[in-house]
Amino acid sequence: MTPERLYRVVSAPLISEKATLVAESSNQVVFKVVLDANKAEIKKAVEKLFSVKVSQVRTMRVKGKRKLN
């Protein structure tokens, strides 16, 4: 994995009420990532960028809300 890809995989930390509750209760962090990244790429990117040991990666796709016209 190239260094450019590392920075592209992890876009930003997700700050929301649910993410804050998860971080406080179970020592987990929530990130926004690119759609074409797999779990192995996400794990490598987080370990290299933040110098931590990742034990497990969970992913989910969230559909956006529809606008009323």
C-alpha positions as CSV (number, residue, x, y, z in Angstrom):
1,M,0.0,0.0,0.0
2,T,1.5,3.4,-1.0
3,P,1.7,6.3,1.4
4,E,-0.8,8.2,-0.7
5,R,-3.3,5.4,-0.4
6,L,-2.9,5.4,3.4
7,Y,-4.0,9.0,3.6
8,R,-6.8,8.5,1.1
9,V,-8.3,5.5,2.9
10,V,-9.1,7.2,6.2
11,S,-10.9,10.5,5.4
12,A,-11.8,11.9,8.9
13,P,-12.9,10.8,12.3
14,L,-16.7,10.7,12.7
15,I,-18.0,13.0,15.4
16,S,-21.6,12.2,16.4
17,E,-23.5,11.3,19.5
18,K,-23.4,7.6,18.8
19,A,-19.7,7.6,18.0
20,T,-19.0,9.4,21.2
21,L,-21.0,6.9,23.2
22,V,-19.1,4.0,21.5
23,A,-15.7,5.6,22.2
24,E,-16.5,6.1,25.9
25,S,-18.0,2.7,26.5
26,S,-15.9,0.3,24.5
27,N,-12.6,2.1,23.6
28,Q,-13.4,2.2,19.8
29,V,-13.0,5.0,17.3
30,V,-15.2,5.7,14.3
31,F,-13.7,6.9,11.0
32,K,-15.1,7.9,7.6
33,V,-13.3,5.8,4.9
34,V,-13.5,5.6,1.1
35,L,-16.0,3.1,-0.3
36,D,-13.5,1.0,-2.2
37,A,-11.4,0.2,0.9
38,N,-11.5,-3.2,2.4
39,K,-11.0,-4.2,6.1
40,A,-7.3,-5.1,5.6
41,E,-6.5,-1.7,4.0
42,I,-8.4,0.2,6.8
43,K,-6.5,-1.8,9.5
44,K,-3.1,-1.1,7.9
45,A,-3.9,2.6,7.4
46,V,-5.0,3.2,11.0
47,E,-2.0,1.3,12.4
48,K,0.5,3.2,10.3
49,L,-1.1,6.7,10.7
50,F,-1.8,6.5,14.4
51,S,0.9,4.0,15.6
52,V,-1.6,1.8,17.4
53,K,-2.5,-1.9,17.3
54,V,-5.9,-2.6,15.7
55,S,-7.6,-5.7,17.0
56,Q,-10.8,-5.6,14.9
57,V,-12.3,-3.6,12.0
58,R,-16.1,-3.2,11.6
59,T,-17.6,-1.5,8.6
60,M,-21.0,-0.3,7.5
61,R,-22.5,1.7,4.7
62,V,-24.9,4.4,5.7
63,K,-27.3,5.6,3.1
64,G,-28.0,9.3,2.9
65,K,-31.3,10.9,3.8
66,R,-33.6,11.8,0.9
67,K,-34.5,15.4,0.4
68,L,-38.1,16.4,0.1
69,N,-38.9,18.5,-2.9
